[in-house]
Amino acid sequence: MLDILQLFNPMLIFVAMVLTFIASYTGLDLFSLTRSTESNKGFLFLGGTFSLGVGIWIMNFIGMVAINMNGSATYHIPLTVLSLVFGIAFTGMSFYCVIDMKLKFRQLLLGSFFMTIAVLSIHITGMYAMKMNIHYNPVLFSISTLLIFCSFVFSYWMLFYSKSFSRFNEIWIMPISSLVITGAIIEGYLLLLRASSSLKASGTSQQTSNPETYLIYLVFFVSILILSGLIGSRTITGKMLAVSNTNLSDIKSALDESSIVTITDPDGKITYVNDKFVEISKYEMHEVLGKTHNLLNSGVHSAQFFKDLWDTVSSGEIWRGEICNRSKEGKLYWVETTIVPFLNREGAPYQFVSIRSDITALKTTEKHLKETLKEVSDIKFALDQSSIVAFTDEKGIITNVNDRFCEISKYTREEIIGQTHSLLNSMHHTKEFFQELWKTIGQGKVWKGEIQNKAKDGTLYWVDTTIVPFLKENGKPYQYLAIRNDITERKKNEEIMHRQDKLATVGQLAAGVAHEIRNPLTSMRGYTEFLQLDETNKERQEYLEIILDEIDRVNNIVEDFMMLAKPKAVVLEEKNIIPLIKTVLSLFEFEARKKNIHIYFEFNQENVIVDCDENRLKQVLINFVKNGIDAIPNGGEIRIRVRTVGQNVHVSIHDTGIGIPKDKLEKIGEPFFTTKKKGNGLGLMVSFHIIESHNGKVDVESELNKGTTFTIKLPAKTAS
């Protein structure tokens, strides 16, 4: 072996070692890139294979030349090329065995085996290319082969298999791996030379030549040229990758600051997590690597949810959605997730990148918002059920109303939206009333009050109203909310109470003065009648008649007073109202003809039974018909109509007289209020009181110059 070492040309051996190291580094670096990227994978694989294969061949070839300088003249070129092809081919087989990201140990052993074959094939073929007869010591050859194999196993284990040497340490692991590979190649070369039992040229003719022959320098130049090309290619690729890595690093840095990032393999096992993942999940990196995301399962989502997720990403499609996870501490948190599958050339995912954003605060706010919206919805529902609600803009134009508004106003939502509330004006309130209302809410203050409105069909109704202004930042209203409650019945009851108070007042007055008035009236009547007996002067007779008429009028007033002061208890009996009305109308036949008034009586059935006090009801009918006749100065008609409506009997007395103004219509029935020049208003008040004692009511409708209608509503009684 010492003899062999003495034959070495040190310069060539040194150059061979340097070139082999450079080729090994370039080959391993290019091949490593194929395991971390899918782009240009074939080019990188071939480049790495070619680089390392040429490195092994250079070490063997220049080493042989360094030992046998004169043998260069007898090189067998085809075998030399074949030895290079063997080296590249077996190197490619070796790389192919360890290309998978999930490397098994038997793949590592097989790859090391092919690398060993590459070294042996190049060495042995190179020997024959130099036309040298060699014989190997079997023991030394086996030991040499085993040592070469173990060196490659260690190098591959350190570079591709061991988890202790992560890819984040590639700054130093790649040179060390290249150094080990170079050492394995040199070791193989030296040990194989040592195992050779004989080393001599097979030819008999020895040709002496200069050590720096043309062939040596040609091979040397070609080797350097090849390696320079590989290194140049690697440099260009490295610069491109450096730019790409810089961009990726910037993107990664931005993602790490803003998002939760994980990378999983095709089976869903986590291969990478960033600091944000560790921060939110409370798991350390080593606790989740190699695990699946089931570690974070909160139980909120169903198994079908995750099945659909996996079906989506496994088919190569991007999945987006929201997931609730559970941290190591047991705390639930929500993440908005985008899972991007990365596909190989066959279209199958080889890894998944999951980018998440913490939306726990957003989900909490969303939950509170939903609860608030539900509360608002419940309040709105309650308001819609109980109140009349309308929204208007700052100009008072209606923008929205609820169903109760449409129900009471008789307008559809389409008819009312875009209008103002003047559409409902009943003319009951003054302009000053509404001016004060607008002044209040225009200042941003709440207004409360009672308003009488008019429905589409002309019906009047009262609403208790609260108007709330909604203000902008500058304090100016941008819309108004009006909440109303129907108080029509309450207003009617208040009116009844008001009328009863007046009746009580009149009754107290009647009780105090009726007796004192009646006695003087009796005396006045007696003396007046006595004077009539002896009076012969017609003019004086007329005066006395006037006195008697006025005494009768005063007496009637006193009678009305006494009825209010001491009302007689009504005695209700079942009576057919039709003949009763006919009897009353017969009393006015002469007076009606005299004033050119036609009286019509309409009814659908002969028997209309009600519970009534006959004399009291006649008094009411006489009063209403008499008022109708008095309201028709120049001829006209009075129409009495009887009809059954539900459980009530309606008796309407309509005249074509002068009518009653709207501002006076509400006062009808009040004591001492009358629209006639002669009258005291007590007749209608007494009539209303009688009907109320019959559990009925009186409605009054009137229109100027068209007439008035009094409608008596009494409970119906089924005829027995």
Residue, then its C-alpha position, 0 to 999 in steps of 0.5 A: m500500500l505504501d508503494i501505491l501511495q508513493l506513486f501519487n501525484p499530490m497536486l492531482i490528488f488534491v485537485a481531485m479531492v476539491l472537485t469531488f467535494i464541490a461536486s458532492y455539495t452541489g449534487l446534495d444541494l440540488f437533490s435536497l431542493t427536490r425534496s422541498t419543492e415541486s417546481n423544476k423537480g426533474f431538472l433539480f433531480l438530474g442536476g444533483t444526480f449528474s453532479l454527484g456521479v461526476g464527482i465520484w468519477i473525477m476522484n477515481f479517474i484523476g486518482m488513477v492518473a495520479i498513480n499511473m501517469n504513463g497509463s494515460a496513453t493507453y486509456h480505453i475511451p469507451l470504458t471510461v465513458l461507461s464508467l461515468v455512465f455507471g456512476i451517474a446511473f447508480t447515483g440516480m438510483s440512490f437518490y430515487c430511493v431517498i426522494d420521499m419526504k416520509l423516508k423509511f430506513r430500508q429506503l435509506l439502506l437501499g440508497s446507500f447500497f446504490m451509492t456503494i455500487a456507484v463507487l465500485s462500478i466507477h473504480i473497477t470499470g476505470m481500472y479496466a479502462m486503463k487496461m490494468n490487470i487487478h486482483y482483489n483480496p476478498v477480505l479486504f475488498s469486503i471490508s472496504t465495501l462495508l466501510i464505504f456502505c456505512s459511510f453513505v448510510f451515516s451521511y444519508w441518515m444525517l441528511f435525510y432521516s434523523k429528526s435531530f438534524s432539522r432543516f433549519n440547521e442546513i447552513w452547516i449540515m449540508p457542508i458536513s454531509s458533503l464532506v462525509i460523502t467526499g470522505a466516503i468516495i476517497e475512502g472507497y478509492l484508497l481502500l479499493l486500491r489497498a484491497s488490490s492484490s496486483l496492479k499492473a498494465s496489461g500491455t507489453s509495450q510501455q510508452t514513456s510520455n510526459p506526465e503533463t500529457y495532452l490527455i491528462y490536461l484535457v480530462f482535467f479541463v473537461s472536469i473543471l468545465i463540467l463542475s464549473g457549469l454545475i456550480g454556475s447552474r447551482t449559483i443561478t438557481g441559488k440566486m433565484l431561490a434566494v429571491s424566492n426565499t426572501n419573498l417567502s420569508d417576508i410572506k412567512s414573517a407577515l403571516d406569522e405576525s397576523s395569522i396562525v399557520t400550520i402545515t400537514d402531510p397528506d395524512g393530516k399529520i402536522t409537520y410545521v406550526n408557527d409561533k401564533f399557533v403555539e400562542i393561541s393553542k397553548y401547545e408547544m411545537h414538539e407536542v403537536l408535530g406528528k399529531t393531527h388536528n384532532l388534538l384541538n377538537s372542541g366537540v362543537h362540530s359534527a363528524q360530517f363537518f370534518k368529513d366534508l372538509w377532508d373531501t374538499v381538500s383531498s380533491g384539491e380544492i381550497w376549503r374556507g370556513e370557521i372552526c371552533n378549537r379547544s386549547k390545551e387549557g380547555k379554552l374554546y376559541w374560533v378561527e376563520t380558516t383557509i386550507v390550501p392543498f398543494l398538488n404534485r404532478e399527478g394532481a394528488p395533494y402532498q401537503f396542506v397549508s392552513i392559514r387561520s385568523d383568530i375571530t373569537a372576539l368577533k364571534t363573541t360580539e356576533k353572539h352578543l349582537k344576535e342576542t341584542l337583535k333578538e331582544v330588539s325583535d322581541i320588543k318590536f314584536a311586543l310593540d307590534q302586538s300592543s302599539i301603533v308604530a310609525f317611523t318618519d324621516e326628519k321632514g316627517i315623511i313616513t318611512n315605515v309602519n307596523d300592521r297595527f297602524c294599517e289596521i286602525s288607519k285602514y290604509t295599506r302600507e303602500e298607501i301610507i309610506g311616503q306620505t305625512h301624518s297630515l293624511l290622518n288629520s281629523m281637523h280636531h286640533t288647531k295649527e298651533f297644536f301641531q306647531e308646538l308638537w314639531k317645535t318640541i321634537g325638532q329640539g330633540k325632546v320627546w313629545k307626549g300627548e293625545i291626538q284625534n286621527k281620521a281613518k281612510d273610511g272617515t272613522l275618527y279615533w284617538v291615540d295616546t302618542t309618544i314621539v321620540p326623536f333620534l339624533k345625529e352627532n350634531g344633535k339634530p334629529y334624523q328620524y322620529l319614532a311614534i308609538r301610539n295606543d288606541i284610546t278611543e274607548r277610553k275617550k268615549n268613557e271619559e265623555i260618558m263620565h263627563r256627561q254624567d257629571k253634568l247630569a248630576t250637576v243638573g240633577q242637583l240644580a233641579a232638586g234645589v229649584a224645581h219645587e220652588i219654580r213649580n209653585p209660582l207657575t201654578s199661581m201664574r197659570g191660575y191668575t192668567e186663566f182667571l183674567q181670560l174669563d173676563e177679557t174681551n179685548k182680542e189683543r189682550q187675549e193674545y198676550l194672555e195666550i202667550i203668557l200661558d204658552e211660556i208658563d207651559r214651556v217653563n213647566n216642561i223645563v221643570e218636568d225635565f229637571m225633575m226627571l233628571a233629579k228623580p229619575k224613575a226606574v225603567v220597567l223593561e218589557e218585551k215589545n215589538i218596536i214596529p207598531l210603537i214607531k208607527t204610533v209615534l209617527s202618526l202623531f206628526e202626520f198633520e204637522a209634517r203635511k203642514k210643513n211639506i215634509h214626507i215621512y218614510f218608515e222602512f223595515n224588513q220584518e214585522n216583529v222586531i222585539v226589544d226589552c224597553d220601557e214603552n213610554r220612555l222609548k216613545q218619548v225618545l222617538i218623539n224627541f228625535v222626530k220633532n228635532g228632525i221636523d224643526a231642522i227642515p224649514n222649507g220642506g224635505e223628508i224624514r226617513i226612519r229605518v229599522r234593521t237588525v245588525g248582529q245582536n242589536v236593533h238599529v233604529s235610524i232617524h234621518d232628516t234632510g235638514i240643515g245639518i250640524p257643524k262638526d265643531k258642535l257635533e261633539k256637544i250634542g247631548e250636553p245640558f243647555f246646548t242646542t242648535k235651535k233658536k228656541g230650545n234648552g238642550l235638555g230634551l236630547m240629554v234626557s233622550f240619551h239618558i233614557i237610551e243608556s238606561h236601556n243598555g243602548k247607545v245613540d250615534v249622531e252623524s251629520e253633514l251641513n246642508k245634507g242632514t242629520t242621522f240619529t241611530i238608536k242601538l238597542p239589544a235585540k230580543t228573540a221573539s217568543 
